[in-house]
Amino acid sequence: MALETERRFRRKKATVQEETIDDLSLLLRVLPPNLREALEREKDLESLVEIVMDLGRQPEARFYDRGVFLDLAEITREDLDYVISRVGVFTADNRAGIERTLHRVSAIRNRRMGIIGLTCRVGRAVTGTVDIIRDVVETGRGLLLLGPPGVGKTTLLREAARVLSDELGKRVVVVDTSNEIAGDGDVPHPGIGRARRMQVPSPDLQHQVMIEAVENHMPEVIVIDEIGTLAEALAARTIAERGVQLVATAHGINLDNLLMNPTLSDLVGGIHAVTLSDEEARRRGTQKTVLERKAPPTFDILVEIQSRDRLAVYHDISRMVDRFLGGAPLRPEMRTRDAQGRVAIEEPPVYEEREARPSRLPFRKAPAEPSAAESAVESAVESIEEPMAPATGRRSPTPRIYPIGVSRTRLEQAIRELRVPARLADQPIHADIILSLKAQRKRQPKRLKEALQQDVEFYVIKSNTLTQVKNFLRDYFRSTHQRDLEQNANFALQEAEDAVIQVQRNVEPVKLSPQDSYTRKLQHELIQNHGLYSESIGKSPFRRVVVYPREV
């Protein structure tokens, strides 16, 4: 059944009309005649990405979905010189361009700084691409576009500059480090509209030009491509604190990469370790040492560009980072664009937007009698103190183990051989787990006394052997996996309960997130108890439950 009335998945009625300006003929003119003629015979030049010319190798044309050798003959120095003489001057970042176009020619040099290879990349100004996030751009809040190379970050950034300057009438300054946004030459490409362009003489001076743009030209918006150094990140924070809207790009895959990048983590507020008091740690139900956001984020909104037509939007970076560090990450708003240019927006489920709270339908697996094998493991692994579970029921995905009296070498070997997600801690205060021996417990060494004062899980094994260490790791991660299953069932049942309420209120079907067969069975039973109808759709591992109104 088609769920056209589903509220969480709405479609914009307007169709985005895209227009591509590539000036491809100007790029073909700088190529040697034999390569130019070979390219002109290709039927799908509109999908050409780049031409690769390496000394002593066959020239290659790369399209979106394929690669083609243009000539059987190998590239000579004369071929390279032919192209070099027809493009602009190569700057410190080994890039040149063609006057008033967006095409880029990048050089590969040998040890003597001679050019031995060229990458001629096609630059295109595609109007209409920004419509997928136009409402976000128009908010006036700082916007960071995150994605790997080649997904269209610069194209989106160029179109955002045009919309902000031409259609919204704002004073926009583009800081163009490699002439990739506004093209080569002194006159900027029309793709940026009426926005002004400031060129950067050398890539390591980009942060200075960013500050100069604010101090000298009174912009309302500054557009920056590829923030990649600490100096540029600090300059971006300075600009944001002066009340100027920032629209910028950075290389990365998702939030995890950004937070773990020591150079760029400040863009989203940065993270640092905080030591809590005993009382505060007990109140939160966490370890004494936790990770927290260090400062307000430089940008307000984060857009992860997963592909040219699929984006993930986080509308509140500070809340997103806080929830991520707290172990309850938010799902983003997903935006996709189909072949006809229609934009679809899938909002995150309502139940995830509320603060974490205990489920009203707790899931508890009935205790079973221990088997003989489990009893043997329990005799080898004994817990002196009942570990304090976090209030959220979540543990660190990679627990840190600090051994006292246990060989670090054997522990590392056991982790490596069992391939469990664990690592060794350098100090007890940085650990999630303390692993020691029974004999150590009786002698009470100083390190052990200090460790017992920390709010960490504490375990002992009988002897310092590889077998005993492996038994501990197997038992610990088996029980952790069971707790994760129970927690997932709790969230799944909470989601089903919220969907029931929504269906009863709006009389519209609701689609739940994918689950395993056992969890879906629990969801079906809950929905049936409320007098509603449900069914499972899709194929594993994406099979999910759909809740329908009583009339269906």
Stockholm file with secondary structure:
# STOCKHOLM 1.0

chainA/1-552         MALETERRFRRKKATVQEETIDDLSLLLRVLPPNLREALEREKDLESLVEIVMDLGRQPEARFYDRGVFLDLAEITREDLDYVISRVGVFTADNRAGIERTLHRVSAIRNRRMGIIGLTCRVGRAVTGTVDIIRDVVETGRGLLLLGPPGVGKTTLLREAARVLSDELGKRVVVVDTSNEIAGDGDVPHPGIGRARRMQVPSPDLQHQVMIEAVENHMPEVIVIDEIGTLAEALAARTIAERGVQLVATAHGINLDNLLMNPTLSDLVGGIHAVTLSDEEARRRGTQKTVLERKAPPTFDILVEIQSRDRLAVYHDISRMVDRFLGGAPLRPEMRTRDAQGRVAIEEPPVYEEREARPSRLPFRKAPAEPSAAESAVESAVESIEEPMAPATGRRSPTPRIYPIGVSRTRLEQAIRELRVPARLADQPIHADIILSLKAQRKRQPKRLKEALQQDVEFYVIKSNTLTQVKNFLRDYFRSTHQRDLEQNANFALQEAEDAVIQVQRNVEPVKLSPQDSYTRKLQHELIQNHGLYSESIGKSPFRRVVVYPREV
#=GR chainA/1-552 SS CCCTTCTTEEECSSCCCCEEECCHHHHHHTSCHHHHHHHHTCSCGGGEEEEEEEBTSCCEEEESSCEEECCSSCBCHHHHHHHHTTSCCCCTTSEEECBTSCCEEEEEECTTSCEEEEEEECCCEEETGGGGGHHHHTTCSCEEEEECTTSSHHHHHHHHHHIIIIISCCCEEEEESSSTTTCBSSSCCGGGTTCEEEECSSGGGHHHHHHHHHHHHCCSEEEESCCCSHHHHHHHHHHHHTTCEEEEEEECSSHHHHHHCTTTGGGGTCEEEEECCHHHHHHHTSCSEEEEECSCCSCSEEEEEEETTEEEEESCHHHHHHHHHTTCCCCCEEEEECTTCCEEEECCCHHHHSCCCCCSSCCCCCCCCCCHHHHHHHHHEECSSCCCCCTTSCCCSSCEEEEESSCHHHHHHHHHHHTCSCEECSSGGGCSEEEEEHHHHHHCCHHHHHHHTSSSEEEEESSSCHHHHHHHHHHHHHHHHHHHHHHHHHHHHHHHHHHHHHHHHHCCCEECCCCCHHHHHHHHHHHHHTTCEEEEESCTTSCEEEEECTTC
#=GC SS_cons         CCCTTCTTEEECSSCCCCEEECCHHHHHHTSCHHHHHHHHTCSCGGGEEEEEEEBTSCCEEEESSCEEECCSSCBCHHHHHHHHTTSCCCCTTSEEECBTSCCEEEEEECTTSCEEEEEEECCCEEETGGGGGHHHHTTCSCEEEEECTTSSHHHHHHHHHHIIIIISCCCEEEEESSSTTTCBSSSCCGGGTTCEEEECSSGGGHHHHHHHHHHHHCCSEEEESCCCSHHHHHHHHHHHHTTCEEEEEEECSSHHHHHHCTTTGGGGTCEEEEECCHHHHHHHTSCSEEEEECSCCSCSEEEEEEETTEEEEESCHHHHHHHHHTTCCCCCEEEEECTTCCEEEECCCHHHHSCCCCCSSCCCCCCCCCCHHHHHHHHHEECSSCCCCCTTSCCCSSCEEEEESSCHHHHHHHHHHHTCSCEECSSGGGCSEEEEEHHHHHHCCHHHHHHHTSSSEEEEESSSCHHHHHHHHHHHHHHHHHHHHHHHHHHHHHHHHHHHHHHHHHCCCEECCCCCHHHHHHHHHHHHHTTCEEEEESCTTSCEEEEECTTC
//
